[in-house]
Amino acid sequence: MPTRVTVDVKGEDTHEIDLERLAASGNSGEPISYADLLAEVDLSPHEVSVLVDGRPVPEDQPVEADHVTVLRLIKGG
Amino acid sequence: MTDLRLDATQLERYSRHVIMDEVGPEGQRRLLEGSVLVVGAGGLGSPVIQYLAAAGVGRLGIVDDDVVERSNLQRQIVHGDDDVGRPKVESAADYVRALNPDVDVRAHETRVTSETIDDLVGGTDGERTDGYDVVVDASDNFATRYLCNDYCTLSGIALSHGAIYRFEGQVTTFPNDGDGPCYRCIFPEAPEPGTVPDCATTGVLGVLPGTVGCIQATEVVKYLLGAGELLEGRLLMYDAMGLSFETVDVRRNPDCPVCGDDPEIESIHDVGYEGSCTVSSD
């Protein structure tokens, strides 16, 4: 697991997240997941897709990439 | 630049196309022989319909089950004040007929559902004898968006995707003729209803769908011409407030439920499109 992850929320901000700090602040003992990254930047898995190398990753999987791209699902037409 | 298949009026009308090497009379003929179904005659659909009609796309289908409301007119520029209360497809079709008599415009006042999409896109409608080359997703809901993606992916029909939210837009093109991704490769499932806001609740900058829809129309014209580089494998993000564009590379997902290596979805009838657009349990 990387120690820092860049979360690039397209159309919004880019965040640097310290996974060791995030793990220390939690009490579940579970590995940090992509859903945890989303929670850290105030996004719900319902409204975005998390991509690693151009492909989506399941939000409940442990973080293995040091850079993720977050795309917002938008529906307007 | 004379081409006997373009008459004198057409040569004049399309002269700024024909004069370019990248289009020429052969390219214009391709446009005139092309067929495009625009799903949604709203914010995105309006500029798509206008520019495809002006370009001389020979057969233009328009699907929408809605009527024009006054609150639409700030951005849905194919409709006018006198059209309030009329079916959007009628208003849009009248616009096309007035703009370009070369275009055979077909108005379908219905909703795109798993029961109607094959008739609409595939060409089994009694009115037509063949289907469409391209579908333009200019819809405003996830059920239609995922249905169009699944149908076009499974059928190998090119799909232009566009979506807007407040000041931002997303556009990409799925030619569906090779190893490129589909919409579900990026967004495998639709969100639960009500979890993603729409334009009615958050608002939308009126000119935003104009920009995004014009990009969709550009992609369709290029696709029909067989010219240029399409937005295949690239999701274009547009931010109107920063006036910035960014592309995100996207790849076919081997785990994609519709075009992956072991797809769950082999037919649109496998999917319940009114929820999260996942495989039905029944």
Interface residues (C-beta under 8 A of the other chain):
Chain A: K10 G11 S44 H46 E47 S49 L51 D53 G54 R55 P56 T69 L71 R72 L73 I74 K75 G76 G77
Chain B: G40 G42 G43 L44 G45 D137 A138 S139 D140 N141 F142 R145 G162 A163 I164 Y165 E168 G169 Q170 C185 I186 F187 P188 A190 P191 E192 T195 V196 D198 C199 V204 P209 G233 L235 M237 D239 E246 V248 D249 V250 R251 N253
